[in-house]
Amino acid sequence: MQQDKILEAFNNASDNYDKYRKQAIPNMDIFYKTLIDEITGYTKPEILDLGAGTGILSEMIYNIYPTSNLTLLDFSEDMLKKAEKKFENTTNIKYLKADYLKYDYTNKYDIITSSLSIHHLENTKKQELYNKIYDTLNHGGIFVNADLALGNTPNTEEIYKQKDYNHLKKQDIPEEEKQKLTERRKLDKPATIKENMKYLEKAGFTDVDVYYKYYRYFVMKAKKE
Ligand SMILES: C[S@@+](CC[C@H](N)C(=O)[O-])C[C@H]1O[C@@H](n2cnc3c(N)ncnc32)[C@H](O)[C@@H]1O
């Protein structure tokens, strides 16, 4: 099953995941910083990071909200273990090893984030997850997603593909790692920006907008009134 393949790929990737991220993601700093800027300014919010992986984004969130309760959810035990190492000396971090589509969310959150994860879901499942996220947010809460999009047309998707290929080719990463990343990318099922916006609006979100975009990389924010 596709989900099993994704889980296996991330369990296998966990050891070297952090090491090559900066090279794998074009303009990684500004991509994540945009998400961080959009969640800044709340007073001690309850935060959930979906598909938190090794905690790259979670760590940035922790740095702006060191006293908030931050929950990291991911179905890969190996990825989460790496995250636990980053937060060894903290007490207000919670870990949930679960599939975010199947998890029975009992708590409510003010901020839900996700980075580079939801594009692994089929589009119908993206809608399901956005519905769940909406239900899991407090009123006034926000969802911010930094992720990958499919090109809006076959021609623009071709441009995105070329950009990915040329970017990776230039990077000083071992060939074996490039190969692994290329294989992992074959499991991606991104939706277009328009589709993502439509799914969020259908879930009930308002003020859905895009705050960053570089080829297929985007940061999208949505509000629950
Ligand atoms: C590319 S990593 C991104 C990790 C982290 N958010 C980051 O920005 O580096 C994608 C993560 O999503 C997780 N993931 C994918 N599908 C998932 C699902 N259905 N439920 C929970 N986690 C999932 C994977 O295990 C992996 O750790």
The ligand as a MOL file (V3000), in Angstrom:
LIG
                    3D

  0  0  0     0  0            999 V3000
M  V30 BEGIN CTAB
M  V30 COUNTS 27 29 0 0 0
M  V30 BEGIN ATOM
M  V30 1 C 9.2400 15.3150 4.1820 0
M  V30 2 S 8.8950 14.9010 5.8550 0 CHG=1
M  V30 3 C 8.6660 16.5020 6.5650 0
M  V30 4 C 9.0560 16.5320 8.0200 0
M  V30 5 C 9.0580 17.9120 8.6570 0
M  V30 6 N 7.7210 18.4610 8.7310 0
M  V30 7 C 9.9800 18.8430 7.9110 0
M  V30 8 O 9.5550 19.9430 7.5050 0
M  V30 9 O 11.1680 18.4920 7.7400 0 CHG=-1
M  V30 10 C 7.2270 14.2680 5.8010 0
M  V30 11 C 6.8090 13.6470 7.1280 0
M  V30 12 O 5.3990 13.3830 7.0650 0
M  V30 13 C 5.1660 12.1430 7.6890 0
M  V30 14 N 3.8770 11.6190 7.1880 0
M  V30 15 C 3.5430 11.3580 5.9020 0
M  V30 16 N 2.2730 10.8830 5.8360 0
M  V30 17 C 1.8200 10.8470 7.1220 0
M  V30 18 C 0.5790 10.4400 7.7090 0
M  V30 19 N -0.4270 9.9860 6.9530 0
M  V30 20 N 0.4360 10.5530 9.0530 0
M  V30 21 C 1.4520 11.0280 9.8180 0
M  V30 22 N 2.6570 11.3930 9.3210 0
M  V30 23 C 2.8280 11.3220 7.9800 0
M  V30 24 C 6.3760 11.2800 7.3260 0
M  V30 25 O 6.5520 10.1970 8.1990 0
M  V30 26 C 7.5070 12.3080 7.4110 0
M  V30 27 O 8.1090 12.3270 8.6760 0
M  V30 END ATOM
M  V30 BEGIN BOND
M  V30 1 1 1 2
M  V30 2 1 2 3
M  V30 3 1 2 10
M  V30 4 1 3 4
M  V30 5 1 4 5
M  V30 6 1 5 6
M  V30 7 1 5 7
M  V30 8 2 7 8
M  V30 9 1 7 9
M  V30 10 1 10 11
M  V30 11 1 11 12
M  V30 12 1 11 26
M  V30 13 1 12 13
M  V30 14 1 13 14
M  V30 15 1 13 24
M  V30 16 1 14 15
M  V30 17 1 14 23
M  V30 18 2 15 16
M  V30 19 1 16 17
M  V30 20 1 17 18
M  V30 21 2 17 23
M  V30 22 1 18 19
M  V30 23 2 18 20
M  V30 24 1 20 21
M  V30 25 2 21 22
M  V30 26 1 22 23
M  V30 27 1 24 25
M  V30 28 1 24 26
M  V30 29 1 26 27
M  V30 END BOND
M  V30 END CTAB
M  END
